[in-house]
Amino acid sequence: MTLESIYYIGQTVAVLAILASLAFVLYQIKLARLQMQGQAAVAVLDYQKSLVDHLLNDSDLYKIALRGNEDMNSLNEWEHHRYTLWCLKETGMWELCHHLKKQNALDANLFTGLEAYWVDLHSAPGRRQWWAEHTVMLDPDFRKYVQEKLKSREVRPLRETNPTFDPSRFDT
């Protein structure tokens, strides 16, 4: 075996080692991305659970939200204030998910499922009015994104897409 042959064998081994290292790094990146998506999914589902728990533990707020989604003008001043803050909190979850998805940190299927509900919710008459009047605290890019989503959606009560949210089912 000549010195030149040994040189080429050494070069081949070095290239294979570099390729193996790159493959390992790519694998580590993929695992880190999956872990990040898992953590984001847990955070989003915890946020959603906290919203539901909040409504379950505060029946007055739940009734305000149901009525407000139907007609924000039916609320008295205090209810209107609570409804406005509730909408901001709930829409904040959509905004968070929107940003996580843009960063590829949230599973697209999870986002799509949640967003279908949010679009229905924001198509309700009272929520649409809230959107038109109270979104100054939201990110401008997110507002533009949602505006595009809502542009093609007719305003209609949430109870039409999900009877669970029909306020006439409850004594208010």
C-alpha positions as CSV (number, residue, x, y, z in Angstrom):
1,M,0.0,0.0,0.0
2,T,1.4,3.3,-1.0
3,L,1.4,6.5,0.9
4,E,-1.1,8.0,-1.6
5,S,-3.5,5.1,-1.0
6,I,-3.3,5.6,2.8
7,Y,-3.9,9.3,2.2
8,Y,-7.1,8.6,0.2
9,I,-8.3,6.1,2.7
10,G,-7.8,8.7,5.5
11,Q,-9.7,11.3,3.5
12,T,-12.6,8.9,2.9
13,V,-12.7,8.0,6.6
14,A,-12.6,11.7,7.5
15,V,-15.5,12.5,5.1
16,L,-17.5,9.6,6.5
17,A,-16.9,10.8,10.0
18,I,-18.0,14.4,9.1
19,L,-21.2,13.0,7.4
20,A,-21.9,10.9,10.5
21,S,-21.4,13.9,12.7
22,L,-23.7,16.0,10.5
23,A,-26.3,13.2,10.6
24,F,-26.1,13.1,14.4
25,V,-26.5,16.9,14.7
26,L,-29.5,16.8,12.3
27,Y,-31.0,14.1,14.5
28,Q,-30.4,16.1,17.6
29,I,-32.0,19.1,16.0
30,K,-35.1,17.1,15.1
31,L,-35.4,15.7,18.6
32,A,-35.0,19.2,20.1
33,R,-37.7,20.5,17.7
34,L,-40.1,17.7,18.7
35,Q,-39.4,18.3,22.4
36,M,-40.1,22.1,21.8
37,Q,-43.4,21.2,20.1
38,G,-44.3,18.9,22.9
39,Q,-43.7,21.6,25.5
40,A,-45.6,24.1,23.5
41,A,-48.6,21.7,23.1
42,V,-48.6,21.1,26.9
43,A,-48.4,24.9,27.5
44,V,-51.3,25.5,25.1
45,L,-53.4,22.7,26.6
46,D,-52.7,24.0,30.1
47,Y,-53.8,27.5,29.0
48,Q,-57.0,26.1,27.5
49,K,-57.7,24.1,30.7
50,S,-57.2,27.2,32.8
51,L,-59.7,29.1,30.7
52,V,-62.3,26.3,31.0
53,D,-61.6,26.0,34.7
54,H,-62.0,29.7,35.1
55,L,-65.5,29.6,33.5
56,L,-66.5,26.5,35.4
57,N,-65.6,28.2,38.7
58,D,-67.2,31.5,37.9
59,S,-70.7,30.9,36.6
60,D,-71.4,34.6,36.5
61,L,-68.5,35.2,34.1
62,Y,-69.6,32.2,32.0
63,K,-73.1,33.7,31.6
64,I,-71.6,37.1,30.8
65,A,-69.4,35.5,28.1
66,L,-72.4,33.6,26.6
67,R,-74.5,36.7,26.6
68,G,-71.7,39.0,25.4
69,N,-70.9,36.7,22.5
70,E,-74.5,37.0,21.4
71,D,-74.8,40.8,22.0
72,M,-72.2,42.8,23.7
73,N,-74.6,45.7,24.1
74,S,-76.9,43.6,26.3
75,L,-74.3,43.8,29.1
76,N,-74.3,46.4,31.9
77,E,-71.2,48.4,32.4
78,W,-69.5,46.0,34.9
79,E,-70.4,43.0,32.7
80,H,-69.1,44.7,29.6
81,H,-65.8,45.4,31.4
82,R,-65.5,41.7,32.5
83,Y,-66.5,40.5,29.0
84,T,-63.8,42.8,27.4
85,L,-61.1,41.4,29.7
86,W,-62.3,37.8,29.2
87,C,-62.2,38.2,25.4
88,L,-58.7,39.6,25.7
89,K,-57.6,36.7,27.8
90,E,-59.2,34.1,25.5
91,T,-58.0,35.8,22.3
92,G,-54.5,35.9,23.9
93,M,-54.4,32.2,23.6
94,W,-55.1,32.4,19.9
95,E,-52.3,35.0,19.6
96,L,-49.9,32.8,21.5
97,C,-50.7,29.8,19.3
98,H,-50.4,31.9,16.2
99,H,-46.9,33.0,17.2
100,L,-45.8,29.5,18.2
101,K,-47.0,28.1,14.9
102,K,-45.1,30.8,13.0
103,Q,-41.9,29.7,14.8
104,N,-42.7,26.0,14.0
105,A,-43.0,25.4,17.8
106,L,-46.6,24.2,17.7
107,D,-48.0,21.2,15.9
108,A,-49.9,22.4,12.8
109,N,-52.8,19.9,13.4
110,L,-53.2,21.2,17.0
111,F,-53.3,24.8,15.8
112,T,-55.8,24.0,13.0
113,G,-58.2,22.4,15.4
114,L,-58.0,25.2,17.9
115,E,-58.2,27.9,15.3
116,A,-61.5,26.4,13.8
117,Y,-63.1,27.1,17.2
118,W,-61.6,30.6,17.5
119,V,-62.8,31.6,14.1
120,D,-66.3,30.4,15.0
121,L,-66.1,32.2,18.3
122,H,-65.0,35.5,16.7
123,S,-67.8,35.2,14.1
124,A,-70.4,35.6,16.9
125,P,-72.0,39.1,16.8
126,G,-70.8,40.3,20.3
127,R,-67.3,38.9,19.8
128,R,-67.0,40.5,16.4
129,Q,-68.0,43.8,18.0
130,W,-65.4,43.3,20.7
131,W,-62.9,42.5,18.0
132,A,-63.7,45.8,16.1
133,E,-63.4,47.9,19.3
134,H,-60.9,46.4,21.7
135,T,-57.9,44.8,19.9
136,V,-55.4,47.6,20.3
137,M,-53.3,45.5,22.8
138,L,-52.8,42.7,20.3
139,D,-49.9,42.3,18.0
140,P,-50.6,44.2,14.7
141,D,-49.5,41.2,12.6
142,F,-51.8,38.9,14.5
143,R,-54.7,41.4,14.1
144,K,-54.1,41.5,10.4
145,Y,-54.0,37.7,10.2
146,V,-57.3,37.4,12.1
147,Q,-58.9,40.1,10.1
148,E,-58.2,38.1,7.0
149,K,-59.7,35.0,8.6
150,L,-62.8,36.9,9.6
151,K,-63.3,38.8,6.4
152,S,-64.8,35.9,4.6
153,R,-66.9,34.7,7.6
154,E,-70.4,35.8,8.1
155,V,-71.4,37.0,11.5
156,R,-73.5,34.4,13.2
157,P,-74.2,33.2,16.7
158,L,-71.8,30.7,18.2
159,R,-74.7,28.5,19.2
160,E,-75.3,27.7,15.5
161,T,-72.0,26.0,15.3
162,N,-71.9,24.7,18.8
163,P,-75.2,24.4,20.8
164,T,-73.2,24.2,24.0
165,F,-72.8,27.9,23.8
166,D,-76.5,28.8,23.5
167,P,-77.2,31.3,26.4
168,S,-81.0,30.6,26.2
169,R,-80.2,27.2,27.8
170,F,-79.4,28.9,31.1
171,D,-81.2,31.2,33.4
172,T,-79.3,34.4,33.3
